[in-house]
Amino acid sequence: MKKVVVGLSGGVDSSVAAYLLKEQGYEVIGLFMKNWHDDSVTISEECPWLEDSNDALIVAEKLGIPFQTVDLSVEYKERIVDYMFNEYERGRTPNPDVLCNREIKFDVFLKIALQLGADYVATGHYCRKGTIQNNSGSETYQLLAGVDSNKDQSYFLCQLSQEQLSKTLFPIGELTKPEVRKLAAENNLITADKKDSQGLCFIGKVRLPDFLQQKLKPKQGVIVEVPSTVSQFQKVPPQFDSLEEELNYYAEKPEYQIGDGQVVGEHQGAHYFTKGQRKGLDVGGTKEPLYVIETDVDANVIYTGQGKDHPGLYRRTLFVSNEELHWVRPDLTLQLDETMEVKARIRYRQELQRAKLYKVDAGLYVDFEERQSAITEGQFVAWYVDEELIGSGVIF
């Protein structure tokens, strides 16, 4: 009998994942990951992990499977939290959920599961795993979108490797969220009606600015409103000598000066803000809401524009350096000067967008058919062929 360790989070998805695996005849062990108890960085007065851990225990008892808690808070702080602070300090916007999957669930946690004699780990992610049988007798694993397009979480797993996928099961990938809740209710699982968690991966309820302020000190600066008529939005592109020169031009991060607009307010630190953000600016009196179009953490200035159609929010092309480039399917890796038609997204739940990949010496350009709103450095771009996620990278 194959042994599977399920990451029981105390939510409905992982509860049903454990139930389905038991039904399929696996020997199932429930493991709860405790990822945070650092009092020096207060999250909130509540202790969501205690409640979640308790719910996970009750589910395990109901299913009649062994259960234990594993403390991964040291690794979580080093690999996720410290990285987050460092990225925000540099004016970039990391994605802790993608990192948590790559660094914690499918690395540290996976290793613990294998030490317990497990053949696989399983999670409650809405995605699927495909297997291609190669002529050599080896297998290539596919990361496929979940059947429920409203809940597809393949994006969060965009950094997984073939080795990690080989040891992973996604039991609920063929189900929709309502079907998962129905199964939980039919089997009297305590998590059947529990709301989905909204917090940082495994930390729980926290307002990100509050969290960041514990390590990144407030620093007063100005908010500048840049009108949509500023000359750099109107300029005609130059003549390009090469395709790479053109791609580089469209991928360039715009640079603003305070003189490009007018000072309309103050803020407590440019490193707390991210491109596309509307809330938290506290500037009134504009015809349309202000959106962050750029931050300059060195000068501590936030540049904003009116309305979600402001040209400063949009870019056509982004770049991923070789160091940050990852292929879930290494056999599909682009070689120098090769191109590929794909669909891509730059954030979770964004509809897939038509794009073309261009491999150059220093990395990879992702050139979208239509300009994209709030392409944000530090976030992940993931690209797909049909329903398969084949690669990803950190936006430069």
RALINHU-V931356 format. One record per helix or strand of 3 or more residues. SS is the DSSP state (hx for helix, st for strand). FROM is the first residue (numbers start at 1). LEN is the number of residues. If there is no record, write none. Layout:
SS/FROM/LEN
SS/FROM/LEN
This chain:
st/3/5
hx/12/12
st/27/8
hx/48/16
st/66/6
hx/73/17
hx/96/20
st/120/3
st/127/7
st/139/7
hx/154/4
hx/162/5
hx/177/10
hx/208/6
st/221/5
hx/231/4
hx/243/9
hx/258/3
st/262/6
hx/270/3
st/290/7
st/301/6
hx/311/3
st/314/8
hx/322/3
st/325/3
hx/330/3
st/339/7
st/353/8
st/363/11
st/380/6
st/388/7
